[in-house]
């Protein structure tokens, strides 16, 4: 998939379903669409998520609680960092429901302003769009990523 894959993913966003929170319980490995495969991991490292592996979710009321997972330098057990919650809310992209991941108001910068919106492709892959929820920046559109069961 190329840059056009990024555009196709953004264009398909409105046709995707809101995931059932129960379907996201457990560990989900992250991946990026080309050309972000090289750029995105480096960028995440600069803002506090070096070697980002994915997300871990548990059921919590009508949504999810979770943490981001990073690979330790020594290749050991995944480390839990940056707690988050996920609830169904309107998407910044199209106003339709999405599972919106948010971080605490006192989370480190820039995470307190970041929101990941999740929807499901027909094949079960979770498509995420990451927004910086600040004036002007939210209008740039979401940066896509994928979550799935299995190795990241």
N, C-alpha and C positions, 0 to 999 in steps of 0.2 A: 504494500500500500504506500502511496506517495503523498505529497502535499494534497493532491486531489482526494486522498483518503480522509484527510483531516476535514476537508470541505464536505465530503459525503457524510461523514459522521455527524458533523454539525447540522447538515440538512435533514438527516434522518431523525434527529432528536425529538421532534414533535410527534413522530409516529411510534415512539417507543413507550413501553408500559412502565408504570411505577412498580418497583419490586416490592414483593411482600417482605416486610422486615424479617420474618422467620427464615426466609430463604438466604439471608445474608449472614446468619449466625455462623461464627467460626472464622477461619483465616482465609482471606482473599488476596491472591497474588496480583500485583500491579504490573502493567506493561504500558508502553507508550507507542503511539503510531509514528511511523517515519514522517517527517524528519526529526521528530522530537526525541527519538531513542537515545541520542547522544547529548543533546542540549538539556533536556528536562532533568535527568539525574544530577548533572553538575549544578544546575540552578537550585534544585532542592537541597543539595549539600550546603550551598551558600546561605540558605534561610533556615537551617536547623534540622534538616532531614537527610543527612548523608547516608548513602546506601539504602534508600527507602525500598522496602520489600512489598508493602501492601497495608492492609487494614485487618483488624480483628474486631468482631462485633459480638455482643451478647444482647439478648432481649431485655428491654427495660420499659415497662408500661406499654404505651402505644407506639413505641419506637425502639431505638437501639442506643446503647452506650458502646463506646469503642475506644480503640487506641490505634495509632499508626505503628507499624512494625519496621524496624531497621535491622540490617545484617550487621553483626559486630565485625570488626576488622579481622578477628581471629577465626571467623567462620562458624562460631559457636551458635548457641540458641538465639533466636530472634529476640531483640530487645523491644519492650513496649515504651513508646514515647508519645507525647502530645495527645492527651485524652480528647474525646469528641462525643457528640451526641448526634443522632439522626432521627428526624421526624418528617412526615409528609407535609409539604408546604408548596406554595406556588414557585415555579421555576423563574429565575430572572431572564431566561432565554425566551420563554413563550407564555408564561403565566399559568401553564397547566401544572397539575401536581407532579412532584418529583420527590424522591427521598433526599432531603437536604441535610448534609453533614455540616455541623458548625462546631466552632471551638469557643472556649470560654472567653469572656470579655477581658480577662487578665492573662490570656495566653500570650506567649512571646510574639513580638512583631515578626512577620506580618500576619501570623496565624489568626489573631483576633479579628481580622477583617476578611479572612478566607472562608469561602463556603464551597463545598463540593456538592454537586447535584447528581443524583444517580437515577438511571432508568435501565431497563432490561431489554436486550435484543431478543428476538425470537429463539436464538440458539442458546439462551441462558447467560450469555456474557453480559456483565454489568458495564454500561458505558457511564463514565463520569465526566462532568464538565466542572472545571475549577474556575471560580470567579474571585476577584478581589472586590469585595462589596463596599466600595467607596465611590463617591461621585466621580464621574468621568471613567474610572477604571472598570466599573461594572458594565459599561456600555461597549467595552472592547470585545465582549463575548467570552465564552468559557474556553479554557484549554482542555482538550479531551485526553482521557486516559481510560484504560480498561482494567476491570477486576475480574478474576476468575479463580476457580478452585485449581490448585496445582502449583507447580514451581513457578517462581517469578523471574 
